[in-house]
Every structure is written in structure tokens, then in C-alpha cells.
Amino acid sequence: MKVLIATNNSHKADEIRNAIDFPGWEFVTLREAGVESDPVEDAGTFVGNARIKALAAHEASGGMCVLADDSGLEVDALSGEPGVCSSRYAGADGDDAANNALLLANLADTPDFLRTARFSCTLVFIGEDGAETVARGKVEGRIGYEERGDEGFGYDPLFFPIELGGQTTFAEVPQERKSAISHRGRALAELKEKLKVVYNPA
């Protein structure tokens, strides 16, 4: 089975391929499949935006199986920001460096005990018949004061997950270790179990 991943983010694609390793299943990005799909993500929730991306890619591809995710960082001291705007926190033309810089600036006067945060991920899988399967994952932690580590991407250099003792960022551990406890890793593990029931892969 060929599954279209509704992204061109190579980090996400690799994580998905490693997590859902069913025999005979092939995961391809939009670019690899030659599919153009870039819908406006205006649902206001992770599941809503993941569904928008999944449905748009499903239609643009002519009915392929599609897996879409929407994920982001929710900081308690910022009332849940950047949330669904995580990838464009510093603006449409922002990048990881700009997003991280803005986050640190907005938390400049926030003490350590109030810098609690979580990564959240929602996955939406749409089959060729249009049937939808949804999975979710979260990981709790806190935001540091400077970037640490050069693994990972996005806000990883600033996020200290509880599972790593609160002393190590996601960007300071290998991808395999991160995936075992990350929000996307947990959502993918849940999705894998659900897909086993629906598709009964060999």
C-alpha cells in the first residue's frame, strides 16, 4: 500500500516511516508523489488542521491513502501559544531560529516554575474509501532559556521533556530516543495499533 504523507518535511517523513513499518507499506511525501497540496490551515485546532491537510491531499492525489499531522508547542504562561501557529509563530516567512527567538523574548520575564509546556500532535489517516482514523499524543516539559543541542528541529533545542529528567532537551538526544517519548512518536504508536485493526497488515 502506498500512503501519501501530507508534508514535505523530511524529519516528519522519516519519523513516520520508522514508526509505521508495516510490510509492503510505502510512505511518500507530497514532493515525492508529485502532488501539489497546500491548503489554508484555519481550523484553530490540531485535529481540525490535520483533517484539512489530509482531505486536501486525498483529493489532490486522486484518492490516495493519506496521513497528515498537525502538531505544536503549547506554553502555559502564554495561554497556550504558539499552539496551532507553532510553525509560523514569527510570521509566514519565519523559520525555526525566528520562532525560537520570539518564544524566548515572550518568556523573558517568566520564572522557571512557570515555563511549563507540552508538545501536542494529532494524526489523521484517510483511507482510499475516505474512512478516517485519528490518533493523538502529548509530552510534558518546560521551556529553557537558550537553545541547546543540534539534533531535531523546531522548538526541540528549547524543550526539556519530563521523561529526560528535565535536564536534557529534545535536541540533545538521538532521534530514536526522542521518538520513543515524543508527542508524534506516541501518536504514531496509537495510530499503528488502530491501523492494525482496520487493515490487518501481514
N, C-alpha and C positions, 0 to 999 in steps of 0.2 A: 504494500500500500504506500502511495506517495502522499505525504502530508505537507501542505504549504504553511510555513511559519510566516505570520503576518508582520514581518520585520526585516530589516537589513542589518540589524545589529549582530555582528559575528559572535560577540560574547554570549548573548542570549541564545543564539542558534546552537552553539557548542554545548551549552548547559542543557538544553532541551534534548539534543541528540544523545548525550551521555546518560540522561535520566530515563528516557523512554526508549529503551534499546530492544524493542520487540523484533524478532527475526523477520526479515522481509519488509520492514517499515523503513521508508526513506524520508527524511525531513529536508526540505529545501526552502531557502529564503525567497522573498519576492524577486530579488535580482536574479538569483539562480534559475528561477522558473520563468523569468521574462514577463512577470506580471506587474502592472502599474496599479498601485492602490495606496492612496494617501488621504483618507477621509478626515474630516474635521472631528476632533475628539471633544465633544461638548456636552457629554452626559453628566459630568460632575461627580461621578463615582468610578471606582476602579472597574467594577463589573460592567457598568454601562459603556465605558470607553473600550474595554476589551471586546464587548459584543459588537460595537460599531466597527472595530477593526476586523473582527472575524467575518462579519456579514459582508463587508465591503470586499474583502479579499476572496471570499467564497463566490461572490457574484462576478468579480473581475476575472477570476480564473476559469469561469465556466462551470463551476460546481465542484471544485476540488475539496477534499478534506482540508480544513484549516485549523490551525492553532494560533490563537492570539493571546497576548498577555498585556495587562496594564498593571504597573507597579509603581511604587514611590515611597518617599520618606515622609513620615508624619511626626512632627515635633510638637510636643505638648505645650511648651512655652510660647509657641507661635500659633496656637489654636489649630493645630493640625497641618499647618503649612510645612513644606510646599505641596504635599498631597498629590492630587492628580496633575498638578502643574510641575512636578519634580523635574522633568526633562527640559522644561522651558522656564524655570524659575527666574532666571536672569534675563528673560526675553526670548523671542523666537529665534534670535541669532546667537543666543548664549550657548556656552559649551560647559563641560564638566568643571573647568577651572573657574569660570564666571559664576556658575551656580554655587560652588563651594565657597567662593569668596563672599557672595551675597549672604549665604546662610551664616557664615561666621560673623559677618557685620551685624546681622539682625539679632544674633545671640551675644553680642559683645558684652553686654551688661548682665548677662544671665549666669547665676552661680551654678556650680557643678550639679547640685542636687535637684535643680530644675531643668537640666538639659536632657531629660528623658525623651526617648523617641522610639519609633519602630519602623521597620520596613514592612510593607504590605504588598501582596501580589495576588491578583486574580487571573485565572486562566479560563478561556472559553474555547472549547473544541467544537467545531461544527462538522458533522459527517457529510458525506455526499448526498444523503437524503435530507439534510437540513436539521437533523436532530442535534441538540445542544447538550454538552456536558460541561459543568462548571466546577472548578476547584480553587481553593484559597489557601494561603499560607502567610504567617507572620513571624517576625523575630524581634524581640525587645532589646533595647540597649540605651546608649546615651551618645550625645554628640561631644566630640573633643574640642580642643582649642586650636589645633593646627593639623594639617594633613600629615598622615604617617603611612608609609608603605607604598609600593608601586605595583602591587597586584590589583586585580579587579578594575572597576570603573565607577563612574558616577560619584556618589557620596561615600563609597567604600572607605576612602582614606580618613574620613571623619567619624565613622560609626563604630562604636565599641559594643559588640553584642554581649549580652549577659553570659551566653554559653562559652565565651572565650575569657571569662573571668573579669570582664570589664577593663582589661589591661591591654588588649590587642585589637586592632582594627581589622575589618574585613580585608583591607588591602595589604595586611601583613602576613596573611596565610595563603597557602596554595589553593587554587580553585577547587580542588577535590574536597578539601576540608571545609571551605566556605559553603559549597553546595550541600554538604551534609546537614547544615543547620540553617541555611539561608531561607528567606521568605519564598523565593522562587523554587528552591530545592524542595521545600515542604509542600508547596502547591503542586509541583510536578509529581512528587511521590503519591499524593492523594489522587491526582488525575490518572496516573498509571494504574492504580488499583481500580478506579472506576472504568477505565477503558478495557481492562481485562474482562470485566463483567459484560460489557457491551459487545466487544469484538472477538473475545476469546482467541487471542493470538497464539500461534503454535509455540 
